[in-house]
Amino acid sequence: MPQTLQLEQPEEKVEHSPTLNTVLMVEDVLKEAGQVITIAELKRRLPRKVMHSTLTAILDYLQHSGKIVIGTKGVLWVFTEREELNKLINRGLEV
């Protein structure tokens, strides 16, 4: 018996995912802030408007990847570039 191909895809709810440019834009604003920043302030500092659901998806990703910490007072960038880390290691005291 010949097999039939299913032409219609089963209906799945596809969630919108942020573009790389949007993620990088949010990262840059958080890096430049240098201190705890509220989500409302983050939205104000972004050069383009970003939907709240998109921003929360980006913040979830950044928190999961260890680049930010989200607390009760806001968001803080904690990721250190490898070059900066190497400088700190070289200046440090080995115990």
PDB file of N, CA, C and O in Angstrom:
ATOM      1  N   MET A   1       0.822  -1.180   0.000  1.00  0.00           N
ATOM      2  CA  MET A   1       0.000   0.000   0.000  1.00  0.00           C
ATOM      3  C   MET A   1       0.871   1.250   0.000  1.00  0.00           C
ATOM      4  O   MET A   1       1.784   1.347   0.820  1.00  0.00           O
ATOM      5  N   PRO A   2       0.625   2.200  -0.881  1.00  0.00           N
ATOM      6  CA  PRO A   2       1.421   3.430  -0.901  1.00  0.00           C
ATOM      7  C   PRO A   2       1.095   4.311   0.304  1.00  0.00           C
ATOM      8  O   PRO A   2      -0.039   4.365   0.780  1.00  0.00           O
ATOM      9  N   GLN A   3       2.132   4.994   0.775  1.00  0.00           N
ATOM     10  CA  GLN A   3       1.931   5.893   1.910  1.00  0.00           C
ATOM     11  C   GLN A   3       1.482   7.252   1.401  1.00  0.00           C
ATOM     12  O   GLN A   3       1.898   7.691   0.329  1.00  0.00           O
ATOM     13  N   THR A   4       0.651   7.902   2.159  1.00  0.00           N
ATOM     14  CA  THR A   4       0.193   9.240   1.780  1.00  0.00           C
ATOM     15  C   THR A   4       0.951  10.273   2.607  1.00  0.00           C
ATOM     16  O   THR A   4       1.298  10.038   3.764  1.00  0.00           O
ATOM     17  N   LEU A   5       1.189  11.385   2.002  1.00  0.00           N
ATOM     18  CA  LEU A   5       1.875  12.475   2.685  1.00  0.00           C
ATOM     19  C   LEU A   5       0.856  13.418   3.285  1.00  0.00           C
ATOM     20  O   LEU A   5      -0.156  13.736   2.660  1.00  0.00           O
ATOM     21  N   GLN A   6       1.116  13.849   4.460  1.00  0.00           N
ATOM     22  CA  GLN A   6       0.251  14.827   5.097  1.00  0.00           C
ATOM     23  C   GLN A   6       0.739  16.214   4.695  1.00  0.00           C
ATOM     24  O   GLN A   6       1.866  16.599   5.006  1.00  0.00           O
ATOM     25  N   LEU A   7      -0.114  16.958   4.006  1.00  0.00           N
ATOM     26  CA  LEU A   7       0.277  18.271   3.512  1.00  0.00           C
ATOM     27  C   LEU A   7       0.040  19.377   4.530  1.00  0.00           C
ATOM     28  O   LEU A   7       0.750  20.383   4.531  1.00  0.00           O
ATOM     29  N   GLU A   8      -0.931  19.200   5.376  1.00  0.00           N
ATOM     30  CA  GLU A   8      -1.238  20.246   6.351  1.00  0.00           C
ATOM     31  C   GLU A   8      -0.446  20.008   7.626  1.00  0.00           C
ATOM     32  O   GLU A   8      -0.376  18.890   8.136  1.00  0.00           O
ATOM     33  N   GLN A   9       0.139  21.067   8.122  1.00  0.00           N
ATOM     34  CA  GLN A   9       0.872  20.988   9.380  1.00  0.00           C
ATOM     35  C   GLN A   9      -0.135  21.006  10.522  1.00  0.00           C
ATOM     36  O   GLN A   9      -1.130  21.728  10.451  1.00  0.00           O
ATOM     37  N   PRO A  10       0.098  20.240  11.558  1.00  0.00           N
ATOM     38  CA  PRO A  10      -0.795  20.334  12.709  1.00  0.00           C
ATOM     39  C   PRO A  10      -0.694  21.728  13.309  1.00  0.00           C
ATOM     40  O   PRO A  10       0.383  22.324  13.347  1.00  0.00           O
ATOM     41  N   GLU A  11      -1.813  22.234  13.771  1.00  0.00           N
ATOM     42  CA  GLU A  11      -1.832  23.601  14.306  1.00  0.00           C
ATOM     43  C   GLU A  11      -1.091  23.649  15.631  1.00  0.00           C
ATOM     44  O   GLU A  11      -1.485  23.005  16.604  1.00  0.00           O
ATOM     45  N   GLU A  12      -0.027  24.411  15.654  1.00  0.00           N
ATOM     46  CA  GLU A  12       0.747  24.633  16.867  1.00  0.00           C
ATOM     47  C   GLU A  12       0.811  26.127  17.103  1.00  0.00           C
ATOM     48  O   GLU A  12       0.926  26.919  16.168  1.00  0.00           O
ATOM     49  N   LYS A  13       0.735  26.489  18.344  1.00  0.00           N
ATOM     50  CA  LYS A  13       0.819  27.902  18.676  1.00  0.00           C
ATOM     51  C   LYS A  13       2.282  28.325  18.606  1.00  0.00           C
ATOM     52  O   LYS A  13       3.099  27.881  19.412  1.00  0.00           O
ATOM     53  N   VAL A  14       2.608  29.172  17.653  1.00  0.00           N
ATOM     54  CA  VAL A  14       3.981  29.638  17.479  1.00  0.00           C
ATOM     55  C   VAL A  14       4.138  30.946  18.233  1.00  0.00           C
ATOM     56  O   VAL A  14       3.458  31.931  17.946  1.00  0.00           O
ATOM     57  N   GLU A  15       5.045  30.945  19.201  1.00  0.00           N
ATOM     58  CA  GLU A  15       5.287  32.145  19.985  1.00  0.00           C
ATOM     59  C   GLU A  15       6.319  33.008  19.270  1.00  0.00           C
ATOM     60  O   GLU A  15       7.308  32.502  18.740  1.00  0.00           O
ATOM     61  N   HIS A  16       6.081  34.298  19.259  1.00  0.00           N
ATOM     62  CA  HIS A  16       7.015  35.230  18.636  1.00  0.00           C
ATOM     63  C   HIS A  16       8.309  35.242  19.435  1.00  0.00           C
ATOM     64  O   HIS A  16       8.291  35.308  20.664  1.00  0.00           O
ATOM     65  N   SER A  17       9.417  35.179  18.737  1.00  0.00           N
ATOM     66  CA  SER A  17      10.702  35.259  19.434  1.00  0.00           C
ATOM     67  C   SER A  17      11.425  36.526  18.995  1.00  0.00           C
ATOM     68  O   SER A  17      11.319  36.933  17.838  1.00  0.00           O
ATOM     69  N   PRO A  18      12.157  37.148  19.911  1.00  0.00           N
ATOM     70  CA  PRO A  18      12.829  38.407  19.596  1.00  0.00           C
ATOM     71  C   PRO A  18      13.965  38.214  18.600  1.00  0.00           C
ATOM     72  O   PRO A  18      14.571  37.145  18.526  1.00  0.00           O
ATOM     73  N   THR A  19      14.238  39.255  17.844  1.00  0.00           N
ATOM     74  CA  THR A  19      15.341  39.202  16.885  1.00  0.00           C
ATOM     75  C   THR A  19      16.659  39.429  17.616  1.00  0.00           C
ATOM     76  O   THR A  19      16.683  39.951  18.731  1.00  0.00           O
ATOM     77  N   LEU A  20      17.737  39.036  16.982  1.00  0.00           N
ATOM     78  CA  LEU A  20      19.064  39.216  17.567  1.00  0.00           C
ATOM     79  C   LEU A  20      19.352  40.697  17.800  1.00  0.00           C
ATOM     80  O   LEU A  20      19.935  41.062  18.821  1.00  0.00           O
ATOM     81  N   ASN A  21      18.948  41.545  16.866  1.00  0.00           N
ATOM     82  CA  ASN A  21      19.182  42.989  17.020  1.00  0.00           C
ATOM     83  C   ASN A  21      18.499  43.533  18.267  1.00  0.00           C
ATOM     84  O   ASN A  21      19.055  44.381  18.965  1.00  0.00           O
ATOM     85  N   THR A  22      17.289  43.043  18.549  1.00  0.00           N
ATOM     86  CA  THR A  22      16.561  43.506  19.727  1.00  0.00           C
ATOM     87  C   THR A  22      17.247  43.033  21.005  1.00  0.00           C
ATOM     88  O   THR A  22      17.357  43.793  21.967  1.00  0.00           O
ATOM     89  N   VAL A  23      17.705  41.792  21.018  1.00  0.00           N
ATOM     90  CA  VAL A  23      18.417  41.263  22.187  1.00  0.00           C
ATOM     91  C   VAL A  23      19.693  42.071  22.426  1.00  0.00           C
ATOM     92  O   VAL A  23      19.983  42.448  23.561  1.00  0.00           O
ATOM     93  N   LEU A  24      20.450  42.336  21.373  1.00  0.00           N
ATOM     94  CA  LEU A  24      21.690  43.113  21.504  1.00  0.00           C
ATOM     95  C   LEU A  24      21.412  44.541  21.974  1.00  0.00           C
ATOM     96  O   LEU A  24      22.183  45.104  22.751  1.00  0.00           O
ATOM     97  N   MET A  25      20.312  45.122  21.502  1.00  0.00           N
ATOM     98  CA  MET A  25      19.935  46.470  21.903  1.00  0.00           C
ATOM     99  C   MET A  25      19.658  46.508  23.411  1.00  0.00           C
ATOM    100  O   MET A  25      20.106  47.427  24.099  1.00  0.00           O
ATOM    101  N   VAL A  26      18.930  45.524  23.923  1.00  0.00           N
ATOM    102  CA  VAL A  26      18.632  45.460  25.357  1.00  0.00           C
ATOM    103  C   VAL A  26      19.921  45.229  26.149  1.00  0.00           C
ATOM    104  O   VAL A  26      20.128  45.849  27.192  1.00  0.00           O
ATOM    105  N   GLU A  27      20.784  44.340  25.655  1.00  0.00           N
ATOM    106  CA  GLU A  27      22.067  44.088  26.325  1.00  0.00           C
ATOM    107  C   GLU A  27      22.882  45.369  26.440  1.00  0.00           C
ATOM    108  O   GLU A  27      23.432  45.659  27.502  1.00  0.00           O
ATOM    109  N   ASP A  28      22.965  46.133  25.363  1.00  0.00           N
ATOM    110  CA  ASP A  28      23.754  47.371  25.364  1.00  0.00           C
ATOM    111  C   ASP A  28      23.237  48.371  26.395  1.00  0.00           C
ATOM    112  O   ASP A  28      24.022  48.997  27.107  1.00  0.00           O
ATOM    113  N   VAL A  29      21.917  48.519  26.473  1.00  0.00           N
ATOM    114  CA  VAL A  29      21.340  49.466  27.432  1.00  0.00           C
ATOM    115  C   VAL A  29      21.642  49.018  28.860  1.00  0.00           C
ATOM    116  O   VAL A  29      21.970  49.843  29.714  1.00  0.00           O
ATOM    117  N   LEU A  30      21.534  47.719  29.121  1.00  0.00           N
ATOM    118  CA  LEU A  30      21.814  47.215  30.468  1.00  0.00           C
ATOM    119  C   LEU A  30      23.291  47.357  30.826  1.00  0.00           C
ATOM    120  O   LEU A  30      23.619  47.676  31.969  1.00  0.00           O
ATOM    121  N   LYS A  31      24.189  47.124  29.862  1.00  0.00           N
ATOM    122  CA  LYS A  31      25.630  47.276  30.113  1.00  0.00           C
ATOM    123  C   LYS A  31      25.961  48.726  30.439  1.00  0.00           C
ATOM    124  O   LYS A  31      26.700  49.005  31.383  1.00  0.00           O
ATOM    125  N   GLU A  32      25.412  49.644  29.657  1.00  0.00           N
ATOM    126  CA  GLU A  32      25.713  51.066  29.828  1.00  0.00           C
ATOM    127  C   GLU A  32      25.136  51.630  31.116  1.00  0.00           C
ATOM    128  O   GLU A  32      25.662  52.606  31.651  1.00  0.00           O
ATOM    129  N   ALA A  33      24.060  51.031  31.625  1.00  0.00           N
ATOM    130  CA  ALA A  33      23.430  51.533  32.847  1.00  0.00           C
ATOM    131  C   ALA A  33      24.395  51.438  34.025  1.00  0.00           C
ATOM    132  O   ALA A  33      24.507  52.385  34.803  1.00  0.00           O
ATOM    133  N   GLY A  34      25.085  50.326  34.169  1.00  0.00           N
ATOM    134  CA  GLY A  34      26.074  50.181  35.223  1.00  0.00           C
ATOM    135  C   GLY A  34      25.517  50.085  36.633  1.00  0.00           C
ATOM    136  O   GLY A  34      26.283  50.072  37.596  1.00  0.00           O
ATOM    137  N   GLN A  35      24.230  50.018  36.769  1.00  0.00           N
ATOM    138  CA  GLN A  35      23.591  49.922  38.078  1.00  0.00           C
ATOM    139  C   GLN A  35      22.239  49.243  37.913  1.00  0.00           C
ATOM    140  O   GLN A  35      21.826  48.927  36.798  1.00  0.00           O
ATOM    141  N   VAL A  36      21.552  49.020  39.033  1.00  0.00           N
ATOM    142  CA  VAL A  36      20.223  48.414  38.970  1.00  0.00           C
ATOM    143  C   VAL A  36      19.292  49.374  38.245  1.00  0.00           C
ATOM    144  O   VAL A  36      19.271  50.572  38.528  1.00  0.00           O
ATOM    145  N   ILE A  37      18.530  48.837  37.313  1.00  0.00           N
ATOM    146  CA  ILE A  37      17.616  49.644  36.512  1.00  0.00           C
ATOM    147  C   ILE A  37      16.253  48.948  36.495  1.00  0.00           C
ATOM    148  O   ILE A  37      16.171  47.734  36.307  1.00  0.00           O
ATOM    149  N   THR A  38      15.195  49.721  36.691  1.00  0.00           N
ATOM    150  CA  THR A  38      13.858  49.129  36.668  1.00  0.00           C
ATOM    151  C   THR A  38      13.462  48.804  35.232  1.00  0.00           C
ATOM    152  O   THR A  38      14.034  49.335  34.280  1.00  0.00           O
ATOM    153  N   ILE A  39      12.485  47.934  35.095  1.00  0.00           N
ATOM    154  CA  ILE A  39      12.030  47.566  33.753  1.00  0.00           C
ATOM    155  C   ILE A  39      11.410  48.776  33.059  1.00  0.00           C
ATOM    156  O   ILE A  39      11.571  48.950  31.851  1.00  0.00           O
ATOM    157  N   ALA A  40      10.701  49.612  33.819  1.00  0.00           N
ATOM    158  CA  ALA A  40      10.117  50.821  33.229  1.00  0.00           C
ATOM    159  C   ALA A  40      11.211  51.755  32.710  1.00  0.00           C
ATOM    160  O   ALA A  40      11.091  52.313  31.620  1.00  0.00           O
ATOM    161  N   GLU A  41      12.274  51.920  33.495  1.00  0.00           N
ATOM    162  CA  GLU A  41      13.393  52.769  33.062  1.00  0.00           C
ATOM    163  C   GLU A  41      14.102  52.151  31.868  1.00  0.00           C
ATOM    164  O   GLU A  41      14.529  52.866  30.961  1.00  0.00           O
ATOM    165  N   LEU A  42      14.230  50.834  31.859  1.00  0.00           N
ATOM    166  CA  LEU A  42      14.839  50.139  30.724  1.00  0.00           C
ATOM    167  C   LEU A  42      14.047  50.416  29.450  1.00  0.00           C
ATOM    168  O   LEU A  42      14.629  50.693  28.401  1.00  0.00           O
ATOM    169  N   LYS A  43      12.721  50.342  29.542  1.00  0.00           N
ATOM    170  CA  LYS A  43      11.874  50.627  28.374  1.00  0.00           C
ATOM    171  C   LYS A  43      12.088  52.055  27.882  1.00  0.00           C
ATOM    172  O   LYS A  43      12.128  52.297  26.676  1.00  0.00           O
ATOM    173  N   ARG A  44      12.228  53.007  28.817  1.00  0.00           N
ATOM    174  CA  ARG A  44      12.437  54.411  28.430  1.00  0.00           C
ATOM    175  C   ARG A  44      13.783  54.614  27.744  1.00  0.00           C
ATOM    176  O   ARG A  44      13.886  55.424  26.823  1.00  0.00           O
ATOM    177  N   ARG A  45      14.810  53.896  28.175  1.00  0.00           N
ATOM    178  CA  ARG A  45      16.153  54.086  27.623  1.00  0.00           C
ATOM    179  C   ARG A  45      16.372  53.372  26.295  1.00  0.00           C
ATOM    180  O   ARG A  45      17.334  53.677  25.590  1.00  0.00           O
ATOM    181  N   LEU A  46      15.511  52.440  25.940  1.00  0.00           N
ATOM    182  CA  LEU A  46      15.687  51.723  24.676  1.00  0.00           C
ATOM    183  C   LEU A  46      15.474  52.674  23.508  1.00  0.00           C
ATOM    184  O   LEU A  46      14.548  53.484  23.541  1.00  0.00           O
ATOM    185  N   PRO A  47      16.310  52.594  22.474  1.00  0.00           N
ATOM    186  CA  PRO A  47      16.168  53.496  21.330  1.00  0.00           C
ATOM    187  C   PRO A  47      14.907  53.228  20.504  1.00  0.00           C
ATOM    188  O   PRO A  47      14.405  54.128  19.830  1.00  0.00           O
ATOM    189  N   ARG A  48      14.399  52.005  20.553  1.00  0.00           N
ATOM    190  CA  ARG A  48      13.156  51.655  19.848  1.00  0.00           C
ATOM    191  C   ARG A  48      12.186  51.057  20.847  1.00  0.00           C
ATOM    192  O   ARG A  48      12.596  50.483  21.856  1.00  0.00           O
ATOM    193  N   LYS A  49      10.897  51.193  20.565  1.00  0.00           N
ATOM    194  CA  LYS A  49       9.894  50.586  21.436  1.00  0.00           C
ATOM    195  C   LYS A  49       9.931  49.081  21.270  1.00  0.00           C
ATOM    196  O   LYS A  49      10.091  48.568  20.162  1.00  0.00           O
ATOM    197  N   VAL A  50       9.782  48.375  22.389  1.00  0.00           N
ATOM    198  CA  VAL A  50       9.770  46.918  22.392  1.00  0.00           C
ATOM    199  C   VAL A  50       8.522  46.480  23.148  1.00  0.00           C
ATOM    200  O   VAL A  50       8.223  47.003  24.221  1.00  0.00           O
ATOM    201  N   MET A  51       7.799  45.522  22.584  1.00  0.00           N
ATOM    202  CA  MET A  51       6.606  45.010  23.255  1.00  0.00           C
ATOM    203  C   MET A  51       7.002  44.398  24.597  1.00  0.00           C
ATOM    204  O   MET A  51       8.087  43.834  24.737  1.00  0.00           O
ATOM    205  N   HIS A  52       6.109  44.518  25.582  1.00  0.00           N
ATOM    206  CA  HIS A  52       6.409  44.023  26.926  1.00  0.00           C
ATOM    207  C   HIS A  52       6.692  42.520  26.918  1.00  0.00           C
ATOM    208  O   HIS A  52       7.612  42.060  27.594  1.00  0.00           O
ATOM    209  N   SER A  53       5.908  41.756  26.158  1.00  0.00           N
ATOM    210  CA  SER A  53       6.119  40.301  26.111  1.00  0.00           C
ATOM    211  C   SER A  53       7.475  39.960  25.495  1.00  0.00           C
ATOM    212  O   SER A  53       8.135  39.014  25.927  1.00  0.00           O
ATOM    213  N   THR A  54       7.888  40.728  24.488  1.00  0.00           N
ATOM    214  CA  THR A  54       9.198  40.514  23.872  1.00  0.00           C
ATOM    215  C   THR A  54      10.308  40.850  24.859  1.00  0.00           C
ATOM    216  O   THR A  54      11.295  40.121  24.959  1.00  0.00           O
ATOM    217  N   LEU A  55      10.149  41.944  25.586  1.00  0.00           N
ATOM    218  CA  LEU A  55      11.155  42.347  26.570  1.00  0.00           C
ATOM    219  C   LEU A  55      11.273  41.310  27.684  1.00  0.00           C
ATOM    220  O   LEU A  55      12.383  40.989  28.110  1.00  0.00           O
ATOM    221  N   THR A  56      10.158  40.790  28.157  1.00  0.00           N
ATOM    222  CA  THR A  56      10.231  39.777  29.211  1.00  0.00           C
ATOM    223  C   THR A  56      10.876  38.493  28.700  1.00  0.00           C
ATOM    224  O   THR A  56      11.582  37.818  29.450  1.00  0.00           O
ATOM    225  N   ALA A  57      10.644  38.147  27.434  1.00  0.00           N
ATOM    226  CA  ALA A  57      11.302  36.968  26.858  1.00  0.00           C
ATOM    227  C   ALA A  57      12.815  37.183  26.798  1.00  0.00           C
ATOM    228  O   ALA A  57      13.585  36.268  27.087  1.00  0.00           O
ATOM    229  N   ILE A  58      13.237  38.386  26.425  1.00  0.00           N
ATOM    230  CA  ILE A  58      14.669  38.707  26.367  1.00  0.00           C
ATOM    231  C   ILE A  58      15.276  38.658  27.767  1.00  0.00           C
ATOM    232  O   ILE A  58      16.355  38.096  27.957  1.00  0.00           O
ATOM    233  N   LEU A  59      14.592  39.241  28.743  1.00  0.00           N
ATOM    234  CA  LEU A  59      15.103  39.244  30.112  1.00  0.00           C
ATOM    235  C   LEU A  59      15.182  37.826  30.675  1.00  0.00           C
ATOM    236  O   LEU A  59      16.121  37.499  31.400  1.00  0.00           O
ATOM    237  N   ASP A  60      14.200  36.980  30.345  1.00  0.00           N
ATOM    238  CA  ASP A  60      14.251  35.573  30.770  1.00  0.00           C
ATOM    239  C   ASP A  60      15.474  34.884  30.192  1.00  0.00           C
ATOM    240  O   ASP A  60      16.171  34.147  30.890  1.00  0.00           O
ATOM    241  N   TYR A  61      15.733  35.128  28.907  1.00  0.00           N
ATOM    242  CA  TYR A  61      16.901  34.527  28.252  1.00  0.00           C
ATOM    243  C   TYR A  61      18.198  35.006  28.903  1.00  0.00           C
ATOM    244  O   TYR A  61      19.082  34.202  29.196  1.00  0.00           O
ATOM    245  N   LEU A  62      18.309  36.316  29.127  1.00  0.00           N
ATOM    246  CA  LEU A  62      19.533  36.876  29.705  1.00  0.00           C
ATOM    247  C   LEU A  62      19.756  36.378  31.132  1.00  0.00           C
ATOM    248  O   LEU A  62      20.894  36.145  31.538  1.00  0.00           O
ATOM    249  N   GLN A  63      18.678  36.215  31.888  1.00  0.00           N
ATOM    250  CA  GLN A  63      18.806  35.693  33.244  1.00  0.00           C
ATOM    251  C   GLN A  63      19.216  34.222  33.211  1.00  0.00           C
ATOM    252  O   GLN A  63      20.064  33.793  33.994  1.00  0.00           O
ATOM    253  N   HIS A  64      18.620  33.460  32.317  1.00  0.00           N
ATOM    254  CA  HIS A  64      18.942  32.036  32.197  1.00  0.00           C
ATOM    255  C   HIS A  64      20.397  31.831  31.766  1.00  0.00           C
ATOM    256  O   HIS A  64      21.040  30.867  32.180  1.00  0.00           O
ATOM    257  N   SER A  65      20.912  32.740  30.935  1.00  0.00           N
ATOM    258  CA  SER A  65      22.289  32.611  30.453  1.00  0.00           C
ATOM    259  C   SER A  65      23.312  33.218  31.423  1.00  0.00           C
ATOM    260  O   SER A  65      24.513  33.182  31.154  1.00  0.00           O
ATOM    261  N   GLY A  66      22.847  33.770  32.538  1.00  0.00           N
ATOM    262  CA  GLY A  66      23.756  34.284  33.556  1.00  0.00           C
ATOM    263  C   GLY A  66      24.302  35.667  33.286  1.00  0.00           C
ATOM    264  O   GLY A  66      25.302  36.060  33.887  1.00  0.00           O
ATOM    265  N   LYS A  67      23.674  36.415  32.401  1.00  0.00           N
ATOM    266  CA  LYS A  67      24.172  37.750  32.082  1.00  0.00           C
ATOM    267  C   LYS A  67      23.560  38.832  32.961  1.00  0.00           C
ATOM    268  O   LYS A  67      24.170  39.883  33.158  1.00  0.00           O
ATOM    269  N   ILE A  68      22.367  38.591  33.491  1.00  0.00           N
ATOM    270  CA  ILE A  68      21.705  39.578  34.341  1.00  0.00           C
ATOM    271  C   ILE A  68      21.169  38.898  35.596  1.00  0.00           C
ATOM    272  O   ILE A  68      21.030  37.677  35.663  1.00  0.00           O
ATOM    273  N   VAL A  69      20.877  39.729  36.578  1.00  0.00           N
ATOM    274  CA  VAL A  69      20.176  39.293  37.778  1.00  0.00           C
ATOM    275  C   VAL A  69      18.943  40.170  37.887  1.00  0.00           C
ATOM    276  O   VAL A  69      19.029  41.394  37.793  1.00  0.00           O
ATOM    277  N   ILE A  70      17.798  39.537  38.087  1.00  0.00           N
ATOM    278  CA  ILE A  70      16.552  40.277  38.251  1.00  0.00           C
ATOM    279  C   ILE A  70      16.161  40.190  39.722  1.00  0.00           C
ATOM    280  O   ILE A  70      15.970  39.103  40.267  1.00  0.00           O
ATOM    281  N   GLY A  71      16.046  41.353  40.349  1.00  0.00           N
ATOM    282  CA  GLY A  71      15.679  41.409  41.761  1.00  0.00           C
ATOM    283  C   GLY A  71      14.434  42.242  41.965  1.00  0.00           C
ATOM    284  O   GLY A  71      13.766  42.627  41.006  1.00  0.00           O
ATOM    285  N   THR A  72      14.126  42.518  43.224  1.00  0.00           N
ATOM    286  CA  THR A  72      12.922  43.290  43.534  1.00  0.00           C
ATOM    287  C   THR A  72      13.051  44.750  43.111  1.00  0.00           C
ATOM    288  O   THR A  72      12.047  45.405  42.830  1.00  0.00           O
ATOM    289  N   LYS A  73      14.282  45.265  43.063  1.00  0.00           N
ATOM    290  CA  LYS A  73      14.484  46.664  42.689  1.00  0.00           C
ATOM    291  C   LYS A  73      14.721  46.865  41.203  1.00  0.00           C
ATOM    292  O   LYS A  73      14.720  48.002  40.732  1.00  0.00           O
ATOM    293  N   GLY A  74      14.925  45.786  40.453  1.00  0.00           N
ATOM    294  CA  GLY A  74      15.136  45.928  39.022  1.00  0.00           C
ATOM    295  C   GLY A  74      16.092  44.898  38.462  1.00  0.00           C
ATOM    296  O   GLY A  74      16.226  43.792  38.986  1.00  0.00           O
ATOM    297  N   VAL A  75      16.758  45.288  37.381  1.00  0.00           N
ATOM    298  CA  VAL A  75      17.624  44.396  36.619  1.00  0.00           C
ATOM    299  C   VAL A  75      19.056  44.918  36.701  1.00  0.00           C
ATOM    300  O   VAL A  75      19.287  46.125  36.623  1.00  0.00           O
ATOM    301  N   LEU A  76      20.017  44.003  36.859  1.00  0.00           N
ATOM    302  CA  LEU A  76      21.422  44.385  36.940  1.00  0.00           C
ATOM    303  C   LEU A  76      22.237  43.511  35.999  1.00  0.00           C
ATOM    304  O   LEU A  76      22.103  42.287  36.008  1.00  0.00           O
ATOM    305  N   TRP A  77      23.085  44.139  35.185  1.00  0.00           N
ATOM    306  CA  TRP A  77      23.994  43.422  34.285  1.00  0.00           C
ATOM    307  C   TRP A  77      25.161  42.907  35.121  1.00  0.00           C
ATOM    308  O   TRP A  77      25.829  43.696  35.791  1.00  0.00           O
ATOM    309  N   VAL A  78      25.423  41.590  35.094  1.00  0.00           N
ATOM    310  CA  VAL A  78      26.494  41.010  35.909  1.00  0.00           C
ATOM    311  C   VAL A  78      27.541  40.273  35.087  1.00  0.00           C
ATOM    312  O   VAL A  78      28.563  39.857  35.632  1.00  0.00           O
ATOM    313  N   PHE A  79      27.312  40.102  33.805  1.00  0.00           N
ATOM    314  CA  PHE A  79      28.234  39.338  32.972  1.00  0.00           C
ATOM    315  C   PHE A  79      29.508  40.136  32.739  1.00  0.00           C
ATOM    316  O   PHE A  79      29.452  41.331  32.448  1.00  0.00           O
ATOM    317  N   THR A  80      30.659  39.476  32.866  1.00  0.00           N
ATOM    318  CA  THR A  80      31.950  40.116  32.635  1.00  0.00           C
ATOM    319  C   THR A  80      32.575  39.526  31.382  1.00  0.00           C
ATOM    320  O   THR A  80      32.680  38.308  31.237  1.00  0.00           O
ATOM    321  N   GLU A  81      32.985  40.404  30.484  1.00  0.00           N
ATOM    322  CA  GLU A  81      33.656  39.947  29.266  1.00  0.00           C
ATOM    323  C   GLU A  81      34.937  39.220  29.640  1.00  0.00           C
ATOM    324  O   GLU A  81      35.537  39.522  30.672  1.00  0.00           O
ATOM    325  N   ARG A  82      35.358  38.287  28.839  1.00  0.00           N
ATOM    326  CA  ARG A  82      36.536  37.473  29.146  1.00  0.00           C
ATOM    327  C   ARG A  82      37.806  38.325  29.269  1.00  0.00           C
ATOM    328  O   ARG A  82      38.661  38.030  30.105  1.00  0.00           O
ATOM    329  N   GLU A  83      37.941  39.361  28.462  1.00  0.00           N
ATOM    330  CA  GLU A  83      39.128  40.224  28.535  1.00  0.00           C
ATOM    331  C   GLU A  83      39.216  40.903  29.899  1.00  0.00           C
ATOM    332  O   GLU A  83      40.284  40.957  30.508  1.00  0.00           O
ATOM    333  N   GLU A  84      38.080  41.422  30.372  1.00  0.00           N
ATOM    334  CA  GLU A  84      38.055  42.062  31.685  1.00  0.00           C
ATOM    335  C   GLU A  84      38.375  41.050  32.773  1.00  0.00           C
ATOM    336  O   GLU A  84      39.101  41.352  33.720  1.00  0.00           O
ATOM    337  N   LEU A  85      37.836  39.858  32.635  1.00  0.00           N
ATOM    338  CA  LEU A  85      38.063  38.813  33.619  1.00  0.00           C
ATOM    339  C   LEU A  85      39.533  38.423  33.674  1.00  0.00           C
ATOM    340  O   LEU A  85      40.080  38.217  34.758  1.00  0.00           O
ATOM    341  N   ASN A  86      40.172  38.320  32.523  1.00  0.00           N
ATOM    342  CA  ASN A  86      41.603  37.996  32.490  1.00  0.00           C
ATOM    343  C   ASN A  86      42.437  39.068  33.191  1.00  0.00           C
ATOM    344  O   ASN A  86      43.385  38.745  33.906  1.00  0.00           O
ATOM    345  N   LYS A  87      42.089  40.346  32.991  1.00  0.00           N
ATOM    346  CA  LYS A  87      42.805  41.434  33.661  1.00  0.00           C
ATOM    347  C   LYS A  87      42.654  41.325  35.175  1.00  0.00           C
ATOM    348  O   LYS A  87      43.618  41.509  35.918  1.00  0.00           O
ATOM    349  N   LEU A  88      41.434  41.024  35.626  1.00  0.00           N
ATOM    350  CA  LEU A  88      41.201  40.891  37.062  1.00  0.00           C
ATOM    351  C   LEU A  88      41.963  39.702  37.636  1.00  0.00           C
ATOM    352  O   LEU A  88      42.499  39.782  38.741  1.00  0.00           O
ATOM    353  N   ILE A  89      42.012  38.608  36.897  1.00  0.00           N
ATOM    354  CA  ILE A  89      42.742  37.421  37.351  1.00  0.00           C
ATOM    355  C   ILE A  89      44.231  37.722  37.454  1.00  0.00           C
ATOM    356  O   ILE A  89      44.876  37.327  38.424  1.00  0.00           O
ATOM    357  N   ASN A  90      44.784  38.419  36.458  1.00  0.00           N
ATOM    358  CA  ASN A  90      46.211  38.750  36.467  1.00  0.00           C
ATOM    359  C   ASN A  90      46.585  39.668  37.631  1.00  0.00           C
ATOM    360  O   ASN A  90      47.681  39.553  38.180  1.00  0.00           O
ATOM    361  N   ARG A  91      45.685  40.577  38.012  1.00  0.00           N
ATOM    362  CA  ARG A  91      45.960  41.497  39.114  1.00  0.00           C
ATOM    363  C   ARG A  91      45.727  40.852  40.475  1.00  0.00           C
ATOM    364  O   ARG A  91      46.204  41.353  41.494  1.00  0.00           O
ATOM    365  N   GLY A  92      44.993  39.743  40.491  1.00  0.00           N
ATOM    366  CA  GLY A  92      44.628  39.100  41.752  1.00  0.00           C
ATOM    367  C   GLY A  92      45.783  38.369  42.413  1.00  0.00           C
ATOM    368  O   GLY A  92      46.839  38.167  41.813  1.00  0.00           O
ATOM    369  N   LEU A  93      45.566  37.983  43.642  1.00  0.00           N
ATOM    370  CA  LEU A  93      46.560  37.272  44.436  1.00  0.00           C
ATOM    371  C   LEU A  93      46.163  35.808  44.517  1.00  0.00           C
ATOM    372  O   LEU A  93      45.045  35.486  44.921  1.00  0.00           O
ATOM    373  N   GLU A  94      47.072  34.922  44.135  1.00  0.00           N
ATOM    374  CA  GLU A  94      46.786  33.491  44.184  1.00  0.00           C
ATOM    375  C   GLU A  94      47.054  32.991  45.592  1.00  0.00           C
ATOM    376  O   GLU A  94      48.110  33.259  46.164  1.00  0.00           O
ATOM    377  N   VAL A  95      46.100  32.267  46.144  1.00  0.00           N
ATOM    378  CA  VAL A  95      46.216  31.781  47.522  1.00  0.00           C
ATOM    379  C   VAL A  95      46.594  30.323  47.521  1.00  0.00           C
ATOM    380  O   VAL A  95      46.741  29.722  48.585  1.00  0.00           O
TER     381      VAL A  95
END
